[in-house]
Amino acid sequence: MITENPSMLKEHREWNAMIIGIDVVFVHARASTKMVEWYRDKLGIELGYSDSDWSEFVFDLGRPPTRFAIEAVGDDSSEAETQRIMISFRVTDVKEAVDTLEKKGIQFYGTPKIRDEGPSLFATLRDPEGNWIQLSQRKIADA
C-alpha cells in the first residue's frame, strides 16, 4: 500500500510545477448529441461551450477540486473495472442522487447499489453508449 508522505509531497510539488491539476476528462462518443442530452437532461450537468465536435459541461469552481486516481484491478475485476477509464461525478448525497436518477429511468449496477469503499460512497451506472460512470460522495469533507 502506498501512503502519503508529507515531505515527499512537498518535494514532488517543488519539481513538478508543470502539472497543476486536471484540465478536462472527456469521453469519445459516436452519438455525441445523444450523449450530451443524456448528461445534461438525465444527470443535470450544466452545458457550457458546445459546437459540432466538442461539448463541455460547467462545474462550480468553488467546489472541491477534481481528483485523478489510479485504481488497481485484479483477475476478479467487475465488468465496470475492465473499462480503462472511469469518471466519477462528485455528489453531496449519493443516496438522494440514486433515488432521483432512478425516477428518471437510470439503472444502477452492483449489490448493494451504493458501495462503501475507502474514503467514498459510490454508485455505478452506464451512459447511453455503455461507458461505466459513478456518482461519488466523499465520507470526509473536502477529502
C-alpha positions in Angstrom: 0.0 0.0 0.0 1.2 3.5 -0.9 0.9 6.0 1.9 1.1 9.8 1.7 4.3 11.2 3.0 4.1 15.0 3.6 7.9 15.6 3.0 7.7 13.6 -0.3 4.7 15.6 -1.4 6.4 18.9 -0.7 9.5 17.7 -2.7 7.3 16.5 -5.5 5.4 19.8 -5.7 8.7 21.7 -5.9 9.9 19.9 -9.0 6.6 19.2 -10.7 5.1 22.6 -11.2 4.3 21.7 -14.8 1.2 19.6 -13.9 -1.1 21.7 -11.7 -4.4 19.7 -12.0 -6.8 18.1 -14.4 -8.0 20.3 -17.2 -10.5 18.1 -18.7 -11.8 14.5 -18.7 -13.6 13.6 -21.9 -15.5 10.7 -23.4 -15.3 9.8 -27.1 -18.8 9.3 -28.4 -20.3 8.1 -31.8 -23.7 9.7 -31.0 -22.4 12.9 -29.4 -25.7 14.8 -29.5 -27.5 11.9 -27.7 -24.7 11.7 -25.1 -24.7 15.5 -24.5 -28.5 15.4 -24.0 -28.2 12.4 -21.6 -25.6 14.0 -19.4 -27.4 17.4 -19.4 -31.0 16.2 -19.1 -30.7 13.0 -17.0 -27.7 13.8 -14.8 -28.4 17.6 -14.7 -24.9 18.7 -15.6 -24.9 22.3 -17.0 -23.8 22.5 -20.6 -21.2 25.3 -21.2 -19.4 25.6 -24.5 -20.6 23.4 -27.4 -20.0 23.1 -31.1 -20.5 20.3 -33.7 -17.4 18.4 -32.4 -16.9 19.3 -28.7 -19.2 20.0 -25.8 -18.1 21.0 -22.3 -20.0 20.8 -19.1 -19.7 23.5 -16.4 -18.8 22.9 -12.8 -18.8 25.5 -10.0 -15.1 26.3 -9.4 -15.9 26.9 -5.7 -16.4 23.2 -5.2 -13.7 20.7 -4.0 -11.1 20.0 -6.7 -11.2 17.2 -9.2 -9.1 14.2 -8.4 -7.0 12.0 -10.6 -6.5 8.4 -9.4 -5.0 5.1 -10.4 -7.1 2.1 -9.3 -5.5 -1.4 -9.2 -7.7 -4.2 -10.6 -7.1 -7.9 -10.5 -8.2 -11.0 -12.3 -11.5 -11.0 -10.4 -12.4 -7.5 -11.6 -16.1 -6.5 -12.2 -17.3 -5.6 -15.7 -17.1 -1.9 -14.8 -13.4 -2.3 -13.6 -12.4 -3.7 -17.0 -13.1 -0.3 -18.6 -9.8 1.6 -18.9 -11.1 5.0 -17.6 -13.8 5.7 -15.1 -15.4 9.1 -14.5 -16.8 9.5 -11.0 -19.0 12.6 -10.5 -18.9 14.1 -7.0 -22.4 14.4 -5.4 -23.3 15.7 -1.9 -25.7 12.9 -1.1 -25.3 9.7 -3.1 -28.5 8.1 -1.8 -30.5 11.1 -2.8 -28.8 11.2 -6.3 -29.5 7.5 -6.9 -33.2 7.9 -5.8 -33.6 10.9 -8.1 -32.0 9.3 -11.1 -33.9 6.0 -10.7 -37.1 8.1 -11.1 -35.6 9.2 -14.4 -35.2 5.6 -15.6 -31.4 5.3 -14.8 -30.4 1.8 -13.8 -27.6 1.3 -11.2 -25.4 -1.8 -11.0 -23.9 -3.8 -8.2 -25.1 -5.1 -4.9 -25.6 -3.1 -2.9 -26.3 -0.2 -5.3 -24.4 2.2 -3.0 -20.9 0.8 -2.1 -18.8 2.0 0.8 -15.1 1.7 0.0 -12.1 3.8 1.2 -12.9 7.5 1.5 -16.1 7.3 -0.6 -19.6 6.1 -1.0 -20.4 5.4 -4.7 -23.0 4.1 -7.1 -22.2 2.8 -10.6 -24.3 3.3 -13.8 -23.9 3.4 -17.6 -24.3 6.2 -20.1 -26.2 5.7 -23.4 -23.0 4.4 -25.2 -22.3 1.8 -22.4 -19.5 3.7 -20.6 -19.4 2.9 -16.9 -19.6 6.0 -14.7 -20.0 6.6 -11.0 -21.6 9.0 -8.6 -19.3 9.5 -5.6 -19.8 11.1 -2.1 -16.8 11.7 0.0 -17.2 10.5 3.6 -14.8 13.2 4.9 -15.5 16.8 3.9 -13.0 18.1 1.2 -11.1 14.8 1.3 
